[in-house]
Amino acid sequence: MLQDHTSDVEILGIDVGGSGIKGAPVDVKTGQLTAERYRLSTPPNAEPDAVAETVARLVRHFEWTGPVGCCFPAQIKQGVALTAANISDEWLEKNVAELFRDRSGCPFVVLNDADAAAVAEMEFGSGRELRGVVMLLTFGTGIGSAIFVDRVLLPNTELGHLFLNNMVAEHYASDRARKVERLTWQEWAQRVQAYLAHLERLFDIDTFILGGGVSKPNKSEKYLHLLSTKAQILTARLENDAGIVGAAVNAAIHIDPVHP
């Protein structure tokens, strides 16, 4: 548990996304942002140098000098990007943590973006009391996925890249697909339903948690009632702050805030 790893601290959380890079200091004991979230646009093509400079600008905005938790849209192992689905191929085999550290002067702990959102939801949100198999799906530029089994994370799943109806699932059912194709909420819900049904054919899931911008109440009320699965369906409580909070919590576990 988090309380076994760290004392009361604030850690800067940063969420690198396909369209925006946002961050805020986080009280890792409560999951609350302690300053207003700050957002910058992701540079065109999301190439390493440009993204690193944007991340450094965000760090400077908060005048931050301590450890930073960061979530990133790729499979991450020991700080290195193993995939590059919605970002430049130049990220492949790039040590993201080292690049951001060198550019900002702060120690970084980096993890997959959907994993970060799931960490936040399991610690502070809809998954706080859940056990069994919990799958969090983030619908945004793509579809991120994370799986917890009895509250233990299986890292770096990429279930948005499954094939569905002869195409990559996130190209079919992401929130970006809804916007680009100008789908009605009912049309989009039909695609999400097909995606969830496909996942249930592959996994024995107890709970789905749907995150990303579509988890906001003013949006979820437009489609949630149209979905039907064997697993219970919940929406993420932390909404678009989940990645920031989860990244900070992950850093709190892996960095000694007194001796980074």
One Martini backbone bead per residue (centre of mass of N, CA, C, O) as a GRO file, in nm:
protein
  260
    1MET     BB    1   0.101   0.033   0.013
    2LEU     BB    2   0.149   0.365   0.013
    3GLN     BB    3   0.196   0.409   0.329
    4ASP     BB    4   0.461   0.214   0.319
    5HIS     BB    5   0.654   0.426   0.128
    6THR     BB    6   0.545   0.714   0.239
    7SER     BB    7   0.516   1.027   0.315
    8ASP     BB    8   0.415   1.340   0.336
    9VAL     BB    9   0.372   1.443  -0.007
   10GLU     BB   10   0.477   1.617  -0.289
   11ILE     BB   11   0.414   1.551  -0.641
   12LEU     BB   12   0.484   1.573  -0.965
   13GLY     BB   13   0.245   1.542  -1.224
   14ILE     BB   14   0.263   1.388  -1.558
   15ASP     BB   15   0.076   1.403  -1.875
   16VAL     BB   16   0.138   1.237  -2.175
   17GLY     BB   17  -0.020   1.319  -2.474
   18GLY     BB   18  -0.136   1.344  -2.798
   19SER     BB   19  -0.247   1.663  -2.737
   20GLY     BB   20  -0.142   1.677  -2.426
   21ILE     BB   21   0.040   1.844  -2.153
   22LYS     BB   22   0.000   1.767  -1.806
   23GLY     BB   23  -0.001   1.926  -1.468
   24ALA     BB   24   0.060   1.861  -1.104
   25PRO     BB   25   0.054   1.877  -0.789
   26VAL     BB   26   0.055   1.602  -0.540
   27ASP     BB   27  -0.119   1.448  -0.289
   28VAL     BB   28  -0.036   1.114  -0.215
   29LYS     BB   29  -0.253   1.066   0.023
   30THR     BB   30  -0.526   1.194  -0.141
   31GLY     BB   31  -0.512   1.281  -0.464
   32GLN     BB   32  -0.466   1.587  -0.462
   33LEU     BB   33  -0.451   1.880  -0.601
   34THR     BB   34  -0.234   2.174  -0.513
   35ALA     BB   35  -0.282   2.283  -0.807
   36GLU     BB   36  -0.333   2.406  -1.095
   37ARG     BB   37  -0.372   2.289  -1.385
   38TYR     BB   38  -0.133   2.238  -1.655
   39ARG     BB   39  -0.136   2.312  -2.017
   40LEU     BB   40   0.008   2.169  -2.314
   41SER     BB   41   0.082   2.121  -2.624
   42THR     BB   42   0.153   1.884  -2.833
   43PRO     BB   43   0.377   1.839  -3.045
   44PRO     BB   44   0.429   1.788  -3.351
   45ASN     BB   45   0.486   1.436  -3.374
   46ALA     BB   46   0.614   1.379  -3.093
   47GLU     BB   47   0.910   1.445  -3.047
   48PRO     BB   48   1.148   1.421  -2.816
   49ASP     BB   49   1.264   1.713  -2.793
   50ALA     BB   50   0.989   1.862  -2.786
   51VAL     BB   51   0.866   1.715  -2.545
   52ALA     BB   52   1.091   1.771  -2.340
   53GLU     BB   53   1.056   2.081  -2.346
   54THR     BB   54   0.761   2.083  -2.254
   55VAL     BB   55   0.809   1.945  -1.984
   56ALA     BB   56   1.009   2.160  -1.879
   57ARG     BB   57   0.806   2.393  -1.884
   58LEU     BB   58   0.619   2.270  -1.674
   59VAL     BB   59   0.823   2.256  -1.446
   60ARG     BB   60   0.883   2.564  -1.445
   61HIS     BB   61   0.600   2.666  -1.380
   62PHE     BB   62   0.632   2.526  -1.074
   63GLU     BB   63   0.919   2.542  -0.967
   64TRP     BB   64   1.054   2.256  -0.988
   65THR     BB   65   1.295   2.020  -0.792
   66GLY     BB   66   1.177   1.748  -0.770
   67PRO     BB   67   1.009   1.485  -0.809
   68VAL     BB   68   0.874   1.297  -1.098
   69GLY     BB   69   0.571   1.196  -1.236
   70CYS     BB   70   0.517   0.994  -1.541
   71CYS     BB   71   0.307   0.963  -1.819
   72PHE     BB   72   0.300   0.738  -2.113
   73PRO     BB   73   0.227   0.643  -2.463
   74ALA     BB   74   0.368   0.352  -2.357
   75GLN     BB   75   0.572   0.111  -2.319
   76ILE     BB   76   0.735   0.062  -1.996
   77LYS     BB   77   1.090  -0.013  -1.919
   78GLN     BB   78   1.298   0.127  -1.720
   79GLY     BB   79   1.215   0.410  -1.887
   80VAL     BB   80   1.156   0.258  -2.159
   81ALA     BB   81   1.045   0.265  -2.485
   82LEU     BB   82   0.866  -0.002  -2.670
   83THR     BB   83   0.659   0.199  -2.793
   84ALA     BB   84   0.472   0.396  -3.082
   85ALA     BB   85   0.160   0.465  -3.163
   86ASN     BB   86   0.099   0.808  -3.095
   87ILE     BB   87   0.402   0.852  -3.174
   88SER     BB   88   0.708   0.874  -3.240
   89ASP     BB   89   0.950   0.643  -3.347
   90GLU     BB   90   1.189   0.781  -3.182
   91TRP     BB   91   1.103   0.639  -2.900
   92LEU     BB   92   1.232   0.389  -2.957
   93GLU     BB   93   1.444   0.297  -2.699
   94LYS     BB   94   1.388   0.536  -2.523
   95ASN     BB   95   1.488   0.717  -2.239
   96VAL     BB   96   1.261   0.900  -2.085
   97ALA     BB   97   1.368   0.961  -1.801
   98GLU     BB   98   1.644   1.077  -1.888
   99LEU     BB   99   1.552   1.299  -2.077
  100PHE     BB  100   1.377   1.457  -1.868
  101ARG     BB  101   1.599   1.496  -1.661
  102ASP     BB  102   1.806   1.649  -1.838
  103ARG     BB  103   1.605   1.888  -1.915
  104SER     BB  104   1.497   1.959  -1.601
  105GLY     BB  105   1.667   1.840  -1.332
  106CYS     BB  106   1.472   1.596  -1.265
  107PRO     BB  107   1.349   1.326  -1.129
  108PHE     BB  108   1.219   1.032  -1.303
  109VAL     BB  109   0.904   0.853  -1.327
  110VAL     BB  110   0.792   0.607  -1.564
  111LEU     BB  111   0.469   0.529  -1.715
  112ASN     BB  112   0.201   0.415  -1.828
  113ASP     BB  113  -0.091   0.581  -1.872
  114ALA     BB  114  -0.304   0.364  -1.794
  115ASP     BB  115  -0.161   0.270  -1.538
  116ALA     BB  116  -0.184   0.540  -1.391
  117ALA     BB  117  -0.491   0.562  -1.388
  118ALA     BB  118  -0.529   0.295  -1.231
  119VAL     BB  119  -0.377   0.365  -0.977
  120ALA     BB  120  -0.566   0.597  -0.898
  121GLU     BB  121  -0.838   0.438  -0.893
  122MET     BB  122  -0.740   0.221  -0.681
  123GLU     BB  123  -0.665   0.435  -0.455
  124PHE     BB  124  -0.918   0.683  -0.502
  125GLY     BB  125  -1.151   0.550  -0.664
  126SER     BB  126  -1.354   0.312  -0.806
  127GLY     BB  127  -1.126   0.078  -0.705
  128ARG     BB  128  -1.077   0.083  -0.390
  129GLU     BB  129  -1.276  -0.192  -0.322
  130LEU     BB  130  -1.150  -0.376  -0.536
  131ARG     BB  131  -1.146  -0.697  -0.676
  132GLY     BB  132  -1.006  -0.897  -0.885
  133VAL     BB  133  -1.089  -0.820  -1.220
  134VAL     BB  134  -0.955  -0.512  -1.337
  135MET     BB  135  -1.053  -0.289  -1.608
  136LEU     BB  136  -0.895  -0.020  -1.759
  137LEU     BB  137  -1.030   0.236  -1.985
  138THR     BB  138  -0.899   0.474  -2.216
  139PHE     BB  139  -1.067   0.743  -2.387
  140GLY     BB  140  -0.908   0.895  -2.672
  141THR     BB  141  -0.684   0.898  -2.904
  142GLY     BB  142  -0.705   0.623  -2.779
  143ILE     BB  143  -0.662   0.299  -2.612
  144GLY     BB  144  -0.630   0.225  -2.288
  145SER     BB  145  -0.479  -0.025  -2.061
  146ALA     BB  146  -0.567  -0.202  -1.746
  147ILE     BB  147  -0.463  -0.459  -1.503
  148PHE     BB  148  -0.616  -0.605  -1.215
  149VAL     BB  149  -0.518  -0.857  -0.967
  150ASP     BB  150  -0.586  -0.823  -0.665
  151ARG     BB  151  -0.431  -0.527  -0.686
  152VAL     BB  152  -0.241  -0.621  -0.922
  153LEU     BB  153  -0.032  -0.517  -1.165
  154LEU     BB  154  -0.041  -0.549  -1.520
  155PRO     BB  155   0.185  -0.437  -1.723
  156ASN     BB  156   0.161  -0.314  -2.050
  157THR     BB  157  -0.101  -0.310  -2.180
  158GLU     BB  158  -0.250  -0.326  -2.541
  159LEU     BB  159  -0.586  -0.340  -2.606
  160GLY     BB  160  -0.615  -0.116  -2.834
  161HIS     BB  161  -0.458  -0.326  -3.054
  162LEU     BB  162  -0.675  -0.481  -3.123
  163PHE     BB  163  -0.879  -0.660  -3.335
  164LEU     BB  164  -1.170  -0.498  -3.499
  165ASN     BB  165  -1.324  -0.520  -3.776
  166ASN     BB  166  -1.040  -0.511  -3.937
  167MET     BB  167  -0.924  -0.328  -3.694
  168VAL     BB  168  -0.808  -0.119  -3.485
  169ALA     BB  169  -0.973  -0.051  -3.204
  170GLU     BB  170  -0.889   0.259  -3.165
  171HIS     BB  171  -0.991   0.332  -3.460
  172TYR     BB  172  -1.300   0.254  -3.380
  173ALA     BB  173  -1.343   0.342  -3.034
  174SER     BB  174  -1.244   0.606  -2.988
  175ASP     BB  175  -1.282   0.938  -2.927
  176ARG     BB  176  -1.154   1.025  -3.190
  177ALA     BB  177  -1.341   0.866  -3.376
  178ARG     BB  178  -1.596   1.012  -3.295
  179LYS     BB  179  -1.503   1.292  -3.394
  180VAL     BB  180  -1.401   1.241  -3.686
  181GLU     BB  181  -1.684   1.077  -3.767
  182ARG     BB  182  -1.931   1.201  -3.627
  183LEU     BB  183  -2.056   1.050  -3.396
  184THR     BB  184  -2.284   0.938  -3.219
  185TRP     BB  185  -2.333   0.815  -2.913
  186GLN     BB  186  -2.475   0.560  -3.015
  187GLU     BB  187  -2.265   0.476  -3.226
  188TRP     BB  188  -2.028   0.459  -3.029
  189ALA     BB  189  -2.151   0.255  -2.827
  190GLN     BB  190  -2.154   0.019  -3.027
  191ARG     BB  191  -1.844  -0.001  -3.042
  192VAL     BB  192  -1.786  -0.038  -2.742
  193GLN     BB  193  -1.953  -0.292  -2.710
  194ALA     BB  194  -1.782  -0.466  -2.904
  195TYR     BB  195  -1.520  -0.436  -2.742
  196LEU     BB  196  -1.613  -0.551  -2.469
  197ALA     BB  197  -1.701  -0.825  -2.580
  198HIS     BB  198  -1.421  -0.907  -2.675
  199LEU     BB  199  -1.284  -0.899  -2.396
  200GLU     BB  200  -1.478  -1.117  -2.269
  201ARG     BB  201  -1.364  -1.347  -2.453
  202LEU     BB  202  -1.057  -1.319  -2.321
  203PHE     BB  203  -1.174  -1.233  -2.031
  204ASP     BB  204  -1.224  -1.250  -1.672
  205ILE     BB  205  -1.435  -0.996  -1.581
  206ASP     BB  206  -1.557  -0.790  -1.318
  207THR     BB  207  -1.440  -0.489  -1.401
  208PHE     BB  208  -1.515  -0.186  -1.552
  209ILE     BB  209  -1.318   0.113  -1.622
  210LEU     BB  210  -1.404   0.429  -1.748
  211GLY     BB  211  -1.193   0.659  -1.912
  212GLY     BB  212  -1.141   0.979  -1.956
  213GLY     BB  213  -1.337   1.219  -2.092
  214VAL     BB  214  -1.596   1.014  -2.096
  215SER     BB  215  -1.629   1.014  -1.766
  216LYS     BB  216  -1.790   1.243  -1.762
  217PRO     BB  217  -2.110   1.298  -1.673
  218ASN     BB  218  -2.197   1.468  -1.938
  219LYS     BB  219  -2.113   1.201  -2.109
  220SER     BB  220  -2.194   0.923  -1.977
  221GLU     BB  221  -2.510   0.977  -1.999
  222LYS     BB  222  -2.504   0.918  -2.327
  223TYR     BB  223  -2.391   0.583  -2.306
  224LEU     BB  224  -2.397   0.386  -2.057
  225HIS     BB  225  -2.696   0.266  -2.100
  226LEU     BB  226  -2.589   0.109  -2.379
  227LEU     BB  227  -2.433  -0.085  -2.196
  228SER     BB  228  -2.353  -0.455  -2.192
  229THR     BB  229  -2.227  -0.667  -1.929
  230LYS     BB  230  -2.114  -0.894  -1.709
  231ALA     BB  231  -1.965  -0.678  -1.612
  232GLN     BB  232  -1.912  -0.420  -1.440
  233ILE     BB  233  -1.975  -0.060  -1.483
  234LEU     BB  234  -1.749   0.209  -1.455
  235THR     BB  235  -1.643   0.527  -1.371
  236ALA     BB  236  -1.412   0.752  -1.349
  237ARG     BB  237  -1.344   0.988  -1.098
  238LEU     BB  238  -1.074   1.147  -1.197
  239GLU     BB  239  -1.060   1.153  -1.481
  240ASN     BB  240  -0.817   1.366  -1.620
  241ASP     BB  241  -0.636   1.325  -1.340
  242ALA     BB  242  -0.534   1.028  -1.322
  243GLY     BB  243  -0.248   1.040  -1.448
  244ILE     BB  244  -0.124   1.242  -1.253
  245VAL     BB  245  -0.177   1.087  -0.990
  246GLY     BB  246  -0.048   0.810  -1.066
  247ALA     BB  247   0.236   0.919  -1.124
  248ALA     BB  248   0.289   1.029  -0.839
  249VAL     BB  249   0.246   0.768  -0.682
  250ASN     BB  250   0.464   0.605  -0.824
  251ALA     BB  251   0.697   0.791  -0.738
  252ALA     BB  252   0.658   0.758  -0.430
  253ILE     BB  253   0.739   0.452  -0.437
  254HIS     BB  254   1.032   0.492  -0.616
  255ILE     BB  255   1.095   0.760  -0.450
  256ASP     BB  256   1.295   0.930  -0.240
  257PRO     BB  257   1.208   1.250  -0.137
  258VAL     BB  258   1.483   1.307   0.024
  259HIS     BB  259   1.666   1.091  -0.176
  260PRO     BB  260   1.671   1.104  -0.520
   0.00000   0.00000   0.00000
